[in-house]
Each structure stands twice: as C-alpha cells, then as structure tokens.
Amino acid sequence: MGRAMQAAVCSAVNGGLVVEDVQLADPGPDEVLVRIDAAGVCHSDQHYLTGDLVCPLPVVPGHEGAGVVVEVGERVAAVRPGDPVCLMWRPRCGRCRFCLGGRPGLCQSGAVHAVSGGLQDGTTRLRRPDGRPVHHLMGVSCFAEYAVVSERAVVPIPADVPPEVAAITGCAVITGVGTVLNAIGACAGAGLAVFGAGGVGLSVVMGAVLAGAHPIVAVDVVAQRLAAAVRLGATHVVDARTEDVAGALAAIQPRGFDWAVEAIGRPETLRQAFDALDSGGTLIAIGLGRAGQELALPINSMVQRERRVVGSLYGSANPLLDVPMLLDLHRAGRLPIDQLIGHRYPLSGINDAFADLAGSAVGRGIVLPGGVR
C-alpha cells in the first residue's frame, strides 16, 4: 500500500532540489522502513547534483542518515520496529569475494545501485503521485521523511546515541577515522597531513589523534575549518589561501610526511599531498572527484623514493563492526563526533544546506526531516 511523504528530489543536473510529495512503497521481504531523524550533507551528494558523477534521474539523494525502524519485511531478522539504526550507503550482498573477504565496501552490489538507481534488486520503491518512478541514491535516499532500504543497509545502534551523531558516523566519520584505523593502521609518532578540513578531513584528524600520529597537519582554505581542526587535535594548520603550502609543510616536517590523506578529490591537492611525502611515505586518496579526472605523478620520484599512492573507500571499513566501535569510542569520550556537527536545516532548507557546503560552512551540515528542534 505504501505511504505518502515529502522528499527532496533532483530532476535535472544543476537544477537544485525540490521538496515534493513522493509515494514510498512498503518494504519487501528483506527490507526495512526507517523514519529518517537526521541526514548529513555530503560532497558526494553534491557531485551527483552537479553532474560530476552520474546517476539515474529523477533521484532522491542523501546517503548519510539515521533514524528509527518503523516496519520490517517478513524475512528481516536483524532489526525490529522501534530500533534506532544508522544507514549504510554500500549494503553488502554477503556473497561476493569482497564481502566474504572482509572488504564489504567493495561489494559488487554497489554497481547495481549506481546503474539502476534502485535497491539491491535493481528496482525502486519511490514514485511520484502520478506513478512515474523516482530513483534511489546509493540504496539509501535519506533526504526524505522515510526511507525503504535493504536489511543489509542498517546497523543497529544504542538508543542513547543522538541521531545526528549516528548519521554522520555512517559516512563522514567512518570514512575519515576508518582511513586512519584501517588503511593506515599503526602510526604512533608518524607525521600525517590531511588535505581538506570538511567533515571527512576533520574525521581524519580525530582518527590521527586516536592513533597517536605526530605531527598532525590540516590544510584548507577556510580559516574557520582550520580552527575546528585545531580544536579536534591538529598540531599544526596550513591556510592554503594565504600560505605557500609546500613551504609551510616543509617548515613543519622538513623530511616530509609518512602519511598524507587527500579528502577533497582534486588533482592539484593530490599532487601537493604526494609532494609532501617523505621517502617511503604513502598518499591515501579518499575524496571523490569529477568522473574521468586523472592524476599525473612523477615516475622517478615515486620509484626512487618508494612513495605509494592508494585509494580508500568508506574508510576501508567493515561497517557492521566499525560503526558500533566508533559509537562506543564516542560514548566513552574518546571520539568527539558531536563536535563535527555544523548547522541544522529543515528539509525545506536543503538547498541552503548545499549552498553552505559549497561555501565556507564548518563541520557537517545536518538535515532534520522532522523539523529543527
């Protein structure tokens, strides 16, 4: 039978989002209906809105969310109505070699979502009142009052975790902190520079503090974001708008950095990060760029100095294990996730949220479909 709800719909590239009435189908046998209490505003969504990345249109974006289970399909066993959950934008199929090998972020089902704009079976649960289909983004679509998602796209969370904290943990935090804990690993005493101090970059800073890296340097063009990086534990900052980045980094760590993390997705900053590496250092790319963009690197410098460049998706994490662990660290006072939360917006203010994201907003903007309280 389904339900009528309001959702933010993108119908054309660079056409903005329109909050409109949408019909949401009932959950299937392996699916869950979730009331969305909070949704983070991420650059990945913006890439789809501007056409840097392509998805089927019209689409309800939003892939970083949390809420409460309202209804479950007949075969669902992991959650029940009333359970608070965090949403995952890369639901695992549980059968491919990546899922079986403990790398669910690379699950083959991601391609199904990207090409079809549907859930795990490739079909949509969203329609306009006249019956025309509306697509899902990354199997989530949480810029809406409700979402139907796969059972494999939800992580049960403790009831005392605020939905804003849970929402951003499901993407920004697990990507940033996870990159340090999973893709980097042991780095106590190692120099780490992060390029980009948005929600993900600030999460890298938090992860670096947790892992004991030193020095921890944040590079950005917005002074307020750099101030936030210092509050979260960065030992140094570089304002790329006013400083010579290479010179400033060399002054902080003359031999170069053991680790550099690029959280922006631009060839220019990726090259700056590579050039900042010490011999034997590693650049980890975690920011998405425009489809087809390429990075040129000096071959001899890479070979003779044994520098490495690797990518990390979703913090190279296993979300079913890592999300609860990150929330436990937050509840223990070891991971100040709440300090990442920026401005809160009603669903009707979704375009303001993306305008602020493209500007100088600090922290992670949060959309509250139920209204700002």
N, C-alpha and C positions, 0 to 999 in steps of 0.2 A: 504494500500500500504506500509506504514511503511517507515523507514529511516535507512540508514547505519550509524554507528557511531563507535567510539572507546570506549572500556570499559575495566576495569581491571577484569580479570576472574581467579577464583581459580578453578582448575580442580582436585586437589588432596590435601589431608591433608599434611601439611608441604611442599607443592610443590611451594609455593610462588604465586605471581600474575603475569599474563601475559597480557599486554595491547594488545588487538586484535580487529579485526573488528567484530562487532555484529550487527544483524538486530533487530531493535526495531519496534514493531507493532504500528499502530495508536491507540490512546486512544479509549476505549469503551465508551458507552453512559454515564457512571458515572465516567469517568476517565479523567485525565489531563496529558498533555505532558509538561514537565518542562525542560528548559535548565539549566543544573547544573553550577552554577557560583562558588560554594565553597562547599567543603565536609570535615568535621572533621575526624581525625584519632583517633579511639576509641579502648580501650582494648576489648570491646565486639566483634568487628570485628576480632581482633587477636585471641580470643578464638575459633572462628569458623575456622580460618585458621590453627590453630594448632591441632584441634580435641578435645580441651577441651569441646567444645559444638559442637553439630552435626546439620548439615543442608544438604539438598539435593545438590549434586554436578553434574555438574559444576555450579558455582554461581558467580554473580557479587555482591560483598559486598558493604559496605557503607550505613549507616543508618542515618547520621547526615549531612544534606545538606540544601542548599538554592539556589534559582535561580529565573527564570522568566518564567511565563506561556507562552507557545507557541501556544497551541491548547487545546480545551476543547471538551468533548463529548456533545451530544445533550441534555442530561438531567442535565448537570452541571450548577448550579446557583451561587455558592459561589464565583467563580473567573472567570476572562475573560482573553484573551490574553493580554500580557503586564504587568500583575500584578506581583509584586515581592512576593515570598512566602517562608516560612520556611516549611520544611518537617517533618512529624511526623512518627516515626517508629512503633507506635501502633495505626493504624487507628481504630476509633471506628465504631462498627456496628450500634450504635444508638438504638438498640432494646433489648439487653440483660440486665439483672438486674444490672450489674455493670455500664453500660452506663447510664441507667435510674436513678441509684442511685448516679450519680456524681463521679464515680470512673472508668473512661474510660481506665486507664492504665491496668486494669484487664479484659478488654473486651475479650470475648470468641473468637473473630476473630484472636487474637494472635496465638492461636493453629493452625488455618488454615494456616497462613503464615509459621509457624515453620515446620509443617508436609509436606505441599505441595510444599513449595518454590515458591508459586505463589502469586497473588494478592488476593483480597477478595473473588473471585470466585474459588480460588484454582488453577488457570491456569497462565501460564507465558506469558509475552509479548516479551520475549527475545529469540533469536535463533542465532545459528552460520550460516554463509553463506550457509552451506550445508543443513540447515534445522533442525539440531539437537537442542533440547531445551537447554536453559540456564536458571537457576533459579534466582529468586529474593531473597534478604535477608531482612527480616522484612518488606516486602512490599514496599521497597524503592529502593535499589541498585543505590546509587548515586556516586560510583566511575566510572563515565561514563560521556560522554558529554551531554546526555539527560536521562531522566527517565520518564516512564509512571507509574503513581501512582493513587490510588483511590482519588476521590474528598475529601474523608474524611481524607486524609493524608496530606493535605496542610492547612497552616494557613496564610492568607494574612498579610503582614507586611508593615510598612511605607516605602516609596520609598527612604528615606534618610538613612536607616539602611544599612551599608555595608554588603555584602553577607557573609563575614567571620564571622561577629558578629552574624548574623541571624542563620548561620549554627550551630555554637556551642551552641547557645541558645536552639536549638531544642533537644539537648541531654545532654551535659555536664552541662550546666548552669541550665536548668530546673530540672535536677536530683539533683544537689548539693544545689542550692538555694531553690528549691522546697522542699527538705527534711527538711530544717530548717523551712520554712514558713508553710508547710502543715503537715508533720509528727511530728515535734516538736511543732511548734506554739509559744506561748508566752514564751520567755526565757531570757528576760532582766535581767541582773545580774547573770544569771546561768552559771556555768562553762561548757565549751564544748571542747572536744578533738576530733580531726579528724585524723584518721589513713590513710595515703596516701595523697600526695600533688600533684597528677596529675591534669588533667583538672577538674575532678569531685570534688576531695578533695579541690582544690582551690576555686571552686564554693561554697562548704560548708562554707569555710572561709568567702567569700563575703556575704553569707546569714546570717552567725552568726553576722557579723558586722552590717548588716542591722537590725537585730532583737535585737541588744544590748546585746548579750551574753558577759560574762566576768568571768574568763579569756578565751581566745580562743587559744588553743594549737594545733599546727600542728606537726605530727610525720611522718618522712620519712627517707629514707637512702641516699637521694641525696641533698647535701648542696644547690645547686642552686634552687631546688624546695622549700626548706625551706626559702630561701631568698625571693622567689616570694611570699610565704605565708605571710611573714612579710610586704612586700610592699602592700599586699591586706588587711592587718589589723590584722593578728595574733599577739597576745600579747606575745606569747612565742613559741619556737620551740624545738623539741627534735630530735637529729640526732641518729636514731636507729642503724646506722652503728658503731658509736663510743661511745654511751652512754647507760647506763642501763635504759631502758625505764621506768620500774616500779618505780625505784628510782627517776628519773628525774621528772616524773609526780607527785609523792608524794611530792617532794620538791616544786612544783608549787602550788598544791592544796592538802594539807595534808588530808583533809576529803574525797577526791575523787570527781569525776565529776558528775554533774547532767545528763549530756548527753555525749555519745561517739558515733561517727559516723565512721564506717569502710568502706572505699571506695576502698578496694583492692580485697577482696574476698578470703582471706587465713585463714584457721583455726587458725594459730598461732597468727595473728594480731587480729582476732576476740576475741580470748581468752585474749590477752593483753588489748583490749578495755573493755571487761567485767570486768576484774580485776581492772581496773581503776575507776569503778563506785563507787559513794557514795551509801549509803543505800537509796533505793527509786529511784536510777538512772536508766536510760534506754540506752541500746545499740541499735543503728539502723544500720542494715546491708544493704548497698546499692551496694557493689561490687559483681560482679558475679564470681564464682569460677568454677573449673572443674566439669563437671556433675558427680553426685554421692558423692562429697565430703561432709563430715559431721563435725559437731562441737560438742565437748564434753564439758559440763559445770558442775560445782559443784552444785549438787541439793540443799544442805543445805544453801549454800551461796545465792543462788537465792531465796529460800523461806524465810529464816530468815531475810535477808536484803531487801526483796521485790525488788530485781533487776529484770528488764524486758529486754527481747530481742525481737525486732520486725524487720521485713523486710520492705523496702520501694522501690517500683518500679517506675521509671520515676518521682521521686520526689513526689509520691502520688498526682500528679498534674492533673488538667484539662487543657490540652494544649491550647485549643481554647480560654480559658480565661487567662491562666497564661503566655503564650508566649508573647502576646501583653503587658501584665502588666510588665513583665521583660524588654522588649524592651523600654517601656515608662520610667522605672526607669533608664535604661542606658542613654537614651536621656536626662534625667533630671540631669545626673551627679551623680546619687545615686548608680549605679552599674557599676563598671569599666570592663565590659565584654571584651573590646578590649585588656586589659592587660593580658588576658588569651591566646591570640593568640601567638603561637610559630612560628616555621619555616614554610615557604610556599613551596610547591612542585608542579611541573607539574605532570600531570597524569603519564607520563613516569617514574617519580621518586617515584612511590607508594611503591615499596619495600624498598627504602631508608627511607621512612616515617615510616614504621613499624619497621625497624631496629632501628631507633632512638627512637621510642616509647618503645621498649624493653630495651633500654639503659637508658641514663640519660637526655633525652630531657625534656625541661621545657615548660610548657604550652601545649596548644592543637595544634598539627600539622594540617595544612590545605592543602588539595589538591585542585588545581585550574585546572579543566579540560580544560579550555580555554587558559591555559598558565599563567606563573607567570609574572606579570606586574611590 
